[in-house]
């Protein structure tokens, strides 16, 4: 997954290989690596932040090392502790160990799903990779998974172990997969989870001190690098907290980067990013994008997004990483704090339809029968919105398409996505923690983590995420939800922990989110191409209702339809790249 090195190992039973982005041990870190007897081999993508401590422990147990890399620590940990080696690791990782003594492949993915890992198995041939396109290079049969498509249309990402490809699956986060090369059997096990065992005995001030210590330690261990390192700085609470801690720990000024759009961006945080930079005296670079050259850029980025996510923020993430690599190769980010500490507006925004919960459900069911005859699209959307206001659970899922809407979009079997989400809920957990649990287990690893990882790797760049350290996530699951959201103040405990580090203007800010000017792009730069892609999608009647695509195409430049249009346009671009074409290169839209 990088331009710096490559390698492979092959015997009669298996072949493993790698493309490497070199961050640790630039001289002797070549992969694949092996144990002393050269009968256990590994390929590894990611970083292990506690590898030096593990190495000292393993050397004390008699293991010999021939490199200075974190990769070799994994293979000796596997020799020493077997499957339990993953429990010792602290970092972001996807790796495969070929154990020729047992004739197995041992694949593992990190605790929070920061690194992707996919596999294909047809009963005989087993293929794995960090990139789906590597699996497609083996000329496998390609077919859209319609259940996954239902989830994608509803959520803009695909949760669980599914992908848009029918026969390609994900290794879940905090899990390992063992493939027996003789019996051709797959066994997947979870090795870690965060448990909501709420501790109400500690005061808020005591917990804030605990959290501050955890954040400082998490940032500190992520500063290990043999290449230049810095941070992405938006000026929000999360990234400013990371940069504030980095500035305390580093001797030289922190290299920071900010990106914004000159025109049309819903939020422009340049003012706050500049404020934070001045406060921490960072070596700051501001990138203001006038034109993203999207007709040329989008096919390349969708090619890198082979496990499709339609969040348009993947574009500025790539642009920022691509600019930043001129000064550094690694950046710490503030991602993950919203999921860990209930930072999204859905948790605290005002309910404008509070009366809707008093309307009998039978009334909604009756009105929904006449849905297609309601002349105004705005009225139809309002009816759907109101019908999703009956319970607290429903309110949290208003952004998700209900079965009633989905059945008008997909011609084949559709799935009740809100009910699928509810089936993941656990007993005796309040509504805030119920949905932060969903965010952490299913949305984060399949949407936001993939956006960051894939776009940074596309730029040959590495992102590190201190807030998603397993120690912080486990700790956050143990605190009451009213310390995450208190009197409509989101991330309350984080603000309390960082009050002596953050400037007051940032400490008091509400979350803004990174806005991308989708509506402007659809009106200008992408209008012609978007119309053509939607016209192509309209012909795929076995996948999607042409009537719905016509509606979106007709209203393409209206802000009300921008998100839906973007969702479909990205899917069609993905479809033409990976289903109609071989997916080995980006397509040309010109």
C-alpha positions, 0 to 999 in steps of 0.5 A, a space after each residue: 500500500 505504498 511506493 517505497 518497497 515491495 516483497 513476496 514469499 512463496 512456497 507450495 501451499 501459499 504466497 504472500 506479498 506486500 507494497 510498503 509505505 516505509 515509516 519505521 526502520 527504513 533500512 532493515 524493515 523490508 517485508 515479508 519478514 520471518 522468524 529465526 527458523 524461517 518457517 513463519 512469515 508475515 506481511 503487515 500494514 500499519 504501526 504497532 506503537 508499543 513494539 519497543 516494550 514488546 521487543 524487550 519482553 520477547 528478547 528476555 524470553 529468548 527471541 532473536 531479532 534481525 531488524 529494528 522494525 515493529 513487523 518482526 515484533 508481531 511474528 515473535 509475539 505470535 511464536 510466544 503467545 499464539 492467537 493471543 498475540 493480538 491482545 498484546 498489540 496496541 496500534 493500527 494493523 492488518 497482517 497475515 502470518 503464514 505458519 508453515 509448521 501448522 499450514 495455516 494463514 493467520 489474519 488479524 485486524 486492529 481493535 477499531 478497524 483503522 486498517 482494512 482487510 478483505 478476503 475471498 473464498 470460493 471453496 478452494 481458492 482463498 485470497 486476502 488483501 488490504 485492497 479489494 482491487 488486488 483480489 479482483 486482479 485474480 479474475 474472480 466473478 463480480 456481482 453486486 451484493 444487493 443487500 449491501 446495496 440496500 445498506 449503502 443507499 440507506 447509510 452511505 456506507 456498508 456495515 458488518 463484514 459485507 462489501 458491495 461485491 457478493 463474494 468479497 468480505 471484510 475481516 471484522 475489527 478486533 478479530 482474527 481469521 484462521 484459514 487452514 490450507 489443508 482442510 480449506 476451513 475458515 475460522 473467525 474469532 473476536 479477540 477484544 470488545 469494549 464493555 459498557 460497565 458504567 462506573 458512577 463512583 468517580 467525580 467528573 473532575 477525577 475522570 477528566 484528569 484520567 482522560 487527560 492522562 490517557 490522551 497525553 499518553 496516546 499522543 506520545 506513543 504515536 509520535 514514534 517515526 523515522 520520517 517527518 511527522 505533523 498533524 491535521 488542524 481544523 480548529 475544532 476541539 478534537 484536532 486542537 486537543 491533539 495539536 495542543 498535547 503534541 506541542 507540549 511533547 515535541 521540541 520543534 514546532 508542530 507541522 500543521 495543515 488545514 484545508 478549506 474551499 474558496 467557494 461554497 463550503 458549508 463551513 470554513 474553519 480557517 479562522 479557528 485553525 489559524 487561531 489554534 496555530 498561533 496559540 500553539 506556535 505551529 509551523 502552519 500551512 493553509 490550503 484553500 482549494 479554488 477548484 478540485 479538478 473533480 472530473 479528473 480526480 474523482 475516478 482515481 479516488 473511487 478506484 482507491 475507494 473500492 469498498 465504497 463510502 460516499 462521504 464527500 469529505 474523502 476529497 479534501 482528506 485526499 487533497 490535504 494528505 497529498 499537499 502535506 506529504 511535501 513536508 511530512 509523511 505522517 499526521 496525527 488527526 482528531 478523528 474518532 472523538 465524536 464517536 467516543 464522546 457523543 459529539 454528533 449533532 444528532 445527540 443534541 439538536 432541537 426537535 422541531 417535530 416533538 408533537 409527532 410522537 403523539 400522532 397514532 402510528 395507524 395515522 402514519 401508516 394510512 398516510 404512507 399508503 398514499 405516499 406516491 400521490 403526495 404532489 410535493 417531494 418536500 411534503 413526502 420528506 416531511 411525512 417520512 421525517 414525522 413518522 420517524 419521530 415516534 420514539 427516541 430510537 426513531 429520532 436518532 435514525 432520521 438520516 437513515 432511509 426507512 423501508 417505506 422509502 427504500 422499497 421505492 428505490 430498489 426493485 429487488 428484496 429490500 432490507 429494513 435498515 433501522 430494524 437491522 440497527 436495532 437488532 444490534 442493541 444490547 439490554 440495559 443501555 441508555 439511548 446515548 450509549 446505545 448509538 455511540 456503541 453503533 457508531 464505534 462498532 459499525 459506522 466508524 470502521 466502515 465509513 470514517 476510518 476507511 475515508 481517512 485510511 484509503 485517502 491517505 494511503 492513496 497519497 502515500 501518507 499515514 494518518 494516526 488517530 489518538 482518540 481511537 486508542 483501545 485504552 481511551 475507547 474502553 475508558 469512555 465506555 465505562 463513564 455515564 452518558 451524561 458526562 459525554 452529553 451534558 445539558 446539550 454540551 457535546 463531548 463535555 468530559 473532553 472539554 473538561 479534560 482539555 480546559 487547560 490546553 485549549 484556547 477558550 474560543 475553541 473550548 466553547 465551540 459547537 461542533 461544525 463538521 467538515 463541509 464540502 460544497 457538493 451542491 456547488 460541484 453538482 451545479 458547476 464542475 460536475 453537472 454534465 458528468 453527473 447527468 451522464 452517470 445518472 443516465 447510465 445508472 437509470 438503465 440498471 433496472 435490476 439494481 435500482 428503480 429508474 423512476 427514482 433515478 429520474 427524480 434525482 436527475 431532474 432535481 440534480 442542482 437542488 440542495 434538497 437532493 444533493 446528498 441523494 444525488 451524490 450517493 447515486 453518482 458515486 455508486 455508478 462511478 464505482 460500478 463502471 470502474 469495478 463491474 463494467 471494467 476490470 478495476 485494475 485502473 481508474 476509468 476515464 470520464 472524458 
